[in-house]
C-alpha cells in the first residue's frame, strides 16, 4: 500500500473506533453489536475495541454498505480521504481474490506476446469479472463517479516500481506522449502517413530527452525493467517474436541488443513512409542486430528466429495455435513453402524453352505444395489457411497464363 494510503487506513481505524465508541450506546438493534460490550464478564481493552471497530467497518465496506461511509463523514473525514482509503482497501481485496482464483496472476510474463493483451484469455475474463464486481461495490459506496480506471497497480509497466517512482514515470510519459504523437504524424483515410526528415530529427530529440528524464528518475536497473514492459520497441519485439516463443532470458537478450543498437545508431520508431536515408539506416541497424543475434543465439534457435520473421510462418503459427496443432505440423507446412520456392527459383533459373512446359512444371509444383500443406495441417485448418493467407495463392499466381489463340 502507498505510504499515504497506509497512513489514511491507520487513521481510518482510529477514527472509526472513536466514533463507534461514542455512538455505541445509541446504536439501533440492526447495527453491528456494541464493540465495547463486555466479553466473558470482563471489560475489553482499548486496543481490542479498536481492532473490533476496524474489522466491523471493513466488513461493512466489503458488503458495499453506504452507512460505513456515512459513519466516516460523521466522524469528520474529508471526502478525498474516504475515497482513497476505501479504494486502497478494495484494491487489496480484489488482488487477493484474483490471486486465490488464478494463482499465476502475478506472474509478469513480459516477454510473451500475450503481455500486450493482459495475459491469457481465461485470466483476462476472470479479471474483468472481478473488476466489475469490485467496481460495483465501489460505486455503491462512493457513487457513480468512482472508478478504479486510472490506478497504477493494473499497469504492468509499473509493477516493479515503488509507487512514488511510478507516479513520476507516469507524469514523464504523459508529458512526452502528445509531443511524440504529433511528431510521428497521423494516417489519412487511405492508411498513408508521410514522415519528413525534420519529423525524424524531432523524434530523435524527443526520444533522447524522454529517456534522459526517465534515467534521472530511475536507477539503470529500474529503467531497463521498465522499458522491457513499456516501449514501442519492446512491443514490436514481442509481436515479431510470437512465433519464435522466446524464453525470458532470450527476450531480455534480444531486447538489450535491439535497444542498445538502435540508441547507438539513432533509430526511432516511425509509422508510415519514411525518407530514403531513414530507410537505409533502418536496414543497416537491422543488419547489425541480426549479426549480433546470430552470435547470441545457438544455431538451432537462430534458425527458429529467422523462420519466425517470415510472415507466412507467423500465419501458420497462429493457425496452429487456433487448431491446437503440434509445432511439427506447422514447421512441415512452412517447409513446403520453402522447398516450393526453391524449386520455382531453380526452374526460372534454367527454364525450358517451351512456355507450355514451364507452365506445366510450375503447376505441378503448386499442386504438390497444396497436397502437402493439406496433409500437414489437416482438412479444416488447410481450408482456413487456403482462404485467408497468401503463400499458396502467390505460388498459383506465379504461373503464367496460356496465351489465347484467335482462329
C-alpha positions in Angstrom: 0.0 0.0 0.0 1.2 3.5 -0.7 2.6 5.3 2.3 -0.2 8.0 2.2 -2.9 5.3 1.9 -1.4 3.3 4.8 -1.5 6.4 6.9 -5.1 7.0 5.9 -6.0 3.4 6.7 -4.5 3.6 10.1 -6.2 6.9 10.8 -9.4 5.4 9.5 -9.3 2.6 12.1 -8.6 5.0 14.9 -11.3 7.5 13.9 -13.8 4.7 13.3 -13.1 3.2 16.7 -13.5 6.6 18.3 -16.7 7.3 16.5 -18.2 3.9 17.2 -17.3 4.0 20.9 -19.1 7.4 21.2 -22.2 6.3 19.3 -22.4 2.7 20.5 -24.9 3.4 23.3 -27.4 4.8 20.7 -26.8 2.2 18.0 -30.1 0.7 16.7 -30.7 -3.0 17.0 -29.9 -3.8 13.4 -26.5 -2.2 13.6 -23.3 -4.1 14.4 -23.1 -5.2 18.1 -21.5 -2.8 20.5 -17.8 -3.3 20.1 -17.2 -2.2 23.7 -19.5 -4.8 25.1 -18.1 -7.0 27.9 -16.8 -10.4 26.9 -17.0 -13.2 29.4 -17.9 -10.6 32.1 -14.6 -8.7 31.7 -14.2 -5.3 30.0 -12.2 -5.4 26.7 -9.0 -3.4 26.3 -9.0 -0.2 24.3 -6.8 -1.9 21.6 -9.1 -4.8 21.3 -12.1 -2.5 20.9 -10.3 -0.5 18.2 -9.5 -3.7 16.3 -13.1 -4.9 16.5 -14.2 -1.5 15.3 -11.8 -1.6 12.4 -12.9 -5.2 11.4 -16.6 -4.2 11.6 -16.1 -1.2 9.4 -14.1 -3.2 6.8 -16.9 -5.8 6.7 -19.4 -3.0 6.0 -17.2 -1.7 3.2 -16.7 -5.1 1.8 -20.5 -5.5 1.7 -20.9 -2.2 -0.1 -22.9 -0.7 2.9 -23.1 3.1 2.4 -23.7 3.5 6.1 -19.9 2.9 6.6 -19.2 6.0 4.5 -21.8 8.0 6.5 -20.1 7.0 9.7 -16.7 8.3 8.4 -18.3 11.5 7.2 -19.9 12.0 10.6 -16.5 11.4 12.2 -15.1 14.4 10.2 -13.3 12.5 7.4 -12.8 14.6 4.2 -14.3 13.0 1.0 -10.9 12.6 -0.6 -9.5 10.7 2.4 -12.5 8.4 2.5 -12.2 7.7 -1.2 -8.5 7.0 -1.0 -8.8 4.6 1.9 -11.8 2.8 0.5 -10.2 2.4 -2.9 -7.0 1.1 -1.3 -8.9 -1.5 0.7 -11.0 -2.7 -2.2 -7.8 -2.9 -4.3 -6.2 -5.3 -1.8 -9.4 -7.4 -1.7 -9.6 -7.5 -5.5 -6.0 -8.6 -5.9 -6.3 -11.2 -3.2 -9.4 -12.7 -4.8 -7.7 -12.7 -8.3 -4.7 -14.4 -6.7 -6.8 -17.0 -4.9 -8.7 -17.9 -8.1 -5.7 -17.6 -10.5 -2.5 -18.3 -8.6 -0.3 -17.3 -11.5 -2.0 -13.9 -11.9 1.0 -12.0 -10.6 3.5 -13.6 -13.0 4.8 -10.9 -15.2 5.5 -12.7 -18.5 6.5 -9.5 -20.2 8.5 -11.4 -22.8 5.3 -13.1 -24.2 3.2 -11.5 -26.9 0.2 -12.2 -24.5 1.6 -9.5 -22.3 0.4 -6.9 -24.8 -3.1 -8.0 -24.2 -3.1 -8.6 -20.4 -2.3 -12.3 -20.2 -4.2 -15.5 -21.3 -7.8 -15.1 -22.3 -9.1 -17.0 -19.3 -7.2 -14.8 -16.9 -8.5 -11.6 -18.6 -12.0 -12.9 -18.3 -11.6 -13.6 -14.6 -10.0 -10.2 -14.0 -12.8 -8.5 -15.9 -15.5 -10.4 -13.9 -13.9 -9.5 -10.6 -13.1 -6.0 -11.7 -16.8 -5.3 -12.4 -17.7 -6.9 -9.1 -15.4 -4.6 -7.0 -16.2 -1.6 -9.1 -19.9 -2.1 -8.4 -19.0 -2.2 -4.7 -17.0 1.0 -5.1 -19.9 2.7 -6.9 -22.4 1.6 -4.1 -20.1 3.2 -1.5 -18.8 6.3 -3.3 -21.3 7.0 -6.1 -21.3 6.5 -9.9 -18.3 8.8 -10.4 -16.0 6.4 -8.5 -13.7 4.2 -10.6 -10.5 2.1 -10.4 -9.7 3.0 -14.0 -6.7 5.3 -13.6 -4.9 3.3 -10.9 -1.3 2.3 -11.4 -1.5 -1.1 -9.9 -3.2 -2.6 -13.0 -0.4 -1.5 -15.3 2.5 -4.0 -15.6 4.8 -1.2 -16.7 4.9 -0.1 -13.1 4.7 -3.5 -11.4 8.3 -3.4 -10.2 8.5 0.3 -9.3 7.8 1.9 -5.9 4.5 3.9 -6.0 6.2 7.3 -5.8 8.5 6.5 -8.7 5.6 5.0 -10.7 3.8 8.4 -10.4 6.9 10.3 -11.6 7.3 8.0 -14.6 3.7 8.3 -15.5 4.0 12.1 -15.4 7.0 12.0 -17.7 5.3 9.7 -20.1 2.2 11.9 -20.2 4.3 14.9 -20.9 6.0 13.3 -23.9 3.1 11.2 -25.3 1.4 14.1 -27.1 4.7 15.5 -28.4 5.8 12.2 -29.8 2.4 11.5 -31.3 2.5 14.9 -33.1 6.0 14.3 -34.4 5.0 10.8 -35.7 2.1 12.3 -37.6 -1.2 10.6 -38.4 -2.6 8.3 -41.0 -5.0 9.5 -43.6 -8.2 7.6 -44.5 -6.2 5.6 -47.1 -3.7 4.5 -44.4 -0.8 6.8 -45.6 1.4 8.7 -43.3 4.2 10.8 -44.8 7.1 11.3 -42.4 9.5 14.1 -43.3 13.3 14.3 -42.5 12.6 17.1 -39.9 10.0 14.9 -38.3 12.7 12.2 -37.9 15.0 14.7 -36.2 12.3 15.9 -33.9 11.5 12.3 -32.9 15.2 11.6 -32.2 15.4 14.7 -30.0 12.2 13.9 -28.1 13.1 10.2 -27.5 16.6 11.3 -26.3 15.1 13.8 -23.8 12.3 11.4 -22.7 14.9 8.7 -21.9 17.1 11.2 -20.1 14.2 12.3 -17.9 13.4 8.6 -17.1 17.1 7.9 -16.4 17.1 10.7 -13.8 14.0 9.3 -12.1 15.1 5.6 -12.1 18.2 3.6 -11.5 19.7 1.9 -14.6 18.2 -1.4 -13.5 14.7 0.1 -13.0 14.9 1.8 -16.3 15.8 -1.4 -18.2 13.0 -3.3 -16.5 10.5 -0.5 -17.2 11.5 -0.3 -20.9 11.2 -4.1 -21.2 7.5 -3.7 -20.5 6.6 -0.3 -21.9 8.4 0.8 -25.0 7.1 0.6 -28.6 10.3 -1.2 -29.4 9.5 -3.9 -26.7 6.0 -4.3 -28.0 7.3 -4.6 -31.6 9.8 -7.3 -30.5 7.0 -9.2 -28.6 4.9 -9.2 -31.8 7.7 -10.3 -34.1 8.9 -13.0 -31.7 5.5 -14.5 -31.0 6.1 -17.4 -33.4 9.7 -17.7 -32.0 8.3 -18.3 -28.5 11.3 -16.9 -26.7 12.3 -17.8 -23.1 12.6 -14.9 -20.7 16.4 -14.9 -21.0 16.2 -14.9 -24.8 13.7 -12.0 -24.8 15.9 -9.9 -22.4 19.0 -10.6 -24.5 17.2 -9.7 -27.8 15.7 -6.6 -26.3 19.0 -5.4 -25.0 20.6 -5.9 -28.4 17.8 -4.1 -30.2 17.7 -1.3 -27.7 21.4 -0.6 -27.5 22.0 -0.8 -31.2 19.0 1.4 -32.0 20.1 4.0 -29.5 23.7 4.0 -30.7 22.6 4.4 -34.4 19.8 6.9 -33.6 17.0 4.7 -34.9 13.5 5.7 -33.8 10.1 4.1 -34.2 8.4 5.6 -37.2 5.0 4.8 -38.5 4.4 5.3 -42.2 6.5 6.2 -45.3 10.0 7.5 -44.4 12.7 9.2 -46.4 15.2 7.1 -48.3 18.0 8.0 -45.9 16.0 6.7 -43.0 15.1 3.5 -44.8 18.8 2.9 -45.4 19.5 3.5 -41.7 16.8 1.1 -40.7 18.3 -1.6 -42.9 21.8 -1.0 -41.6 20.6 -1.2 -38.0 18.6 -4.4 -38.6 21.6 -6.0 -40.2 23.7 -5.2 -37.2 21.1 -6.6 -34.9 20.8 -9.8 -37.0 24.6 -10.3 -36.8 24.6 -9.9 -33.0 21.6 -12.2 -32.6 23.4 -14.9 -34.6 26.3 -14.7 -32.1 23.9 -14.6 -29.1 21.6 -17.5 -30.0 22.5 -21.1 -30.6 22.4 -22.2 -34.3 19.2 -24.0 -33.8 17.5 -21.1 -32.0 18.8 -18.6 -34.6 17.2 -20.7 -37.3 14.0 -20.7 -35.4 14.3 -16.9 -35.0 14.8 -16.5 -38.8 11.9 -18.7 -39.6 9.7 -16.7 -37.2 10.4 -13.5 -39.1 8.6 -14.9 -42.2 5.0 -13.7 -42.4 3.8 -17.0 -43.8 5.3 -18.9 -40.9 3.7 -16.4 -38.4 0.3 -17.0 -40.1 0.8 -20.8 -39.9 1.9 -20.5 -36.3 -1.3 -18.6 -35.4 -3.4 -21.2 -37.3 -1.6 -23.9 -35.4 -2.4 -22.4 -32.0 -6.1 -21.9 -33.0 -6.4 -25.6 -34.1 -4.1 -26.9 -31.4 -1.7 -28.4 -34.0 1.7 -29.7 -33.0 4.5 -27.3 -34.0 6.0 -30.1 -36.1 2.9 -29.8 -38.3 3.4 -26.0 -38.6 7.0 -26.4 -39.5 6.2 -29.1 -42.0 3.8 -26.8 -43.8 6.3 -24.0 -43.8 9.0 -26.3 -45.1 6.7 -27.0 -48.1 6.7 -23.2 -48.8 10.5 -23.0 -48.6 11.0 -26.1 -50.8 8.5 -25.0 -53.4 10.0 -21.5 -53.6 13.5 -23.1 -54.1 12.2 -25.4 -56.8 10.4 -22.5 -58.6 13.6 -20.3 -58.4 15.7 -23.1 -59.8 13.2 -23.7 -62.6 13.2 -20.0 -63.5 17.0 -20.0 -63.5 17.0 -22.8 -66.1 13.6 -22.6 -67.8 12.5 -24.9 -70.6 12.4 -23.4 -74.0 8.7 -24.2 -74.5 6.4 -21.9 -72.4 3.9 -24.6 -72.1 6.4 -26.9 -70.5 7.3 -24.1 -68.0 3.6 -23.7 -67.2 3.1 -27.4 -66.6 6.2 -27.7 -64.4 5.1 -24.7 -62.3 1.6 -26.1 -62.0 2.9 -29.5 -60.8 5.0 -27.7 -58.1 2.0 -25.8 -56.8 -0.4 -28.8 -56.9 2.1 -30.8 -54.9 2.5 -27.9 -52.4 -1.2 -27.8 -51.8 -1.5 -31.5 -51.2 1.5 -31.5 -48.8 0.2 -28.5 -46.8 -3.2 -30.2 -46.6 -1.6 -33.3 -45.3 0.4 -31.3 -42.7 -2.4 -29.2 -41.4 -5.5 -31.3 -41.8 -8.6 -30.6 -43.8 -10.2 -27.9 -41.7 -7.1 -25.9 -40.9 -6.0 -26.2 -44.5 -9.3 -24.8 -45.7 -9.0 -21.8 -43.5 -5.4 -21.3 -44.4 -6.1 -21.5 -48.2 -8.9 -19.0 -47.9 -7.1 -16.4 -45.8 -3.4 -16.4 -46.4 -1.1 -15.7 -49.3 1.6 -18.4 -49.7 -0.3 -20.9 -51.9 -2.2 -18.1 -53.7 1.0 -16.4 -54.5 2.5 -19.6 -55.9 -0.6 -20.1 -58.0 -0.5 -16.6 -59.3 3.2 -17.0 -60.3 2.1 -19.4 -63.0 1.9 -17.6 -66.4 -1.4 -17.8 -68.2 -1.6 -19.6 -71.5 -1.9 -17.3 -74.4 -5.2 -17.4 -76.1 -5.2 -18.1 -79.9 -7.7 -16.4 -82.2 -8.8 -18.5 -85.1 
